[in-house]
C-alpha cells in the first residue's frame, strides 16, 4: 500500500511550517516495507527531487524543502525486487510537473505498450522505469500537449483537472476493453507548483484539508505572547494551504473525495470539485 501527500501554499517561505502543523494527522508510511520514498518541490524555476532512505522513520519535517517552495509532493511505495529505485521512485518529473500514483494497476502489463504507443515519441523516451505510474504520467502529459498547455503559466486549474480526468477515463476504457476491472485504483496527484490536482478512482480514499492562517507556529516559536510588531506574526496569519493526503489518522477536519471526483486548486487556493465526465 502506497501513500501520497501533497501541499500547495500561499507563502513559499512557510511551507515547512504548514507541513509541521500536520504532525499526528497523516501517515506517511502505512506499509513498513516501503522501499521507494521520494519528495518533489520547487526552487524558483527549478524542480527538485529527493529520494529518502527506505530505513528512515520519515516525518513531515523531513519533507519540508530547505528552500522556498509553493508546493511539495511526496510518495512512499514498495518496489518489487529487481526494479531500480533510481528510475522507479515517485514522484516523477517532467518540466515543471510532478506526478504520483497510488497503488499499482492489476493486469496492466499487456496494456503498457498499447498505451505508450498513444503518446509522442519524445514522451515515450521520458519513460525510463518499469512502473505503470510513469506510463500514466506520460498519458497526462500527452493530454496537456494536445491542449497546448504543457508550459502555460496561466493554465486554469479546472482545465488542468479535466485533462487529468480525461487521462483516467482513457486508462479505464483501455482496461475495460481488455476485460480488466471497471474501477481500477487510479488515485492520481499532480502539481506544477501553481496548480494542485487530485483525482480519486477506486476504493482507496483520498482526503484534503484547508489550513487557514494562525498567529501560532511551534516551529518558528510564534505564540500568543509574540509581539504583533514581529513581521512573522502577520505572515503566519495570512498563510493558507491546501493539503491532499491518502492516509490520515482521523477524518475530522478532512474532506474525503467522492469516487470519480477530481480536485482542482489554483494559486488563489480556491478548491473546485470536478464531477466524473
Secondary structure, DSSP 4 states (H G I P E B T S, - for coil): --EEEEEEES-GGGHHHHHHTTTTTB-S-SSTT--EEEEEEEETTEEEEEEEPTTS---HHHHS-SS--SEEEEEEE-PPTT--HHHHPSSEEETTEEEEEESPPTT-HHHHHHHHTTS-HHHHTT--S--HHHHHHHHHHHHHHHTT-TT-TT--HHHHHHHHHHHHHHHHHHHHHTT--SS---EEEEE-SS-EEEE--SSS--EEEEEPP-S-BTTTTB-TTS-TTSHHHHHHHH--EEEEES-BS--TT-EEPPTT-EEEE-TT--EEEEPP-
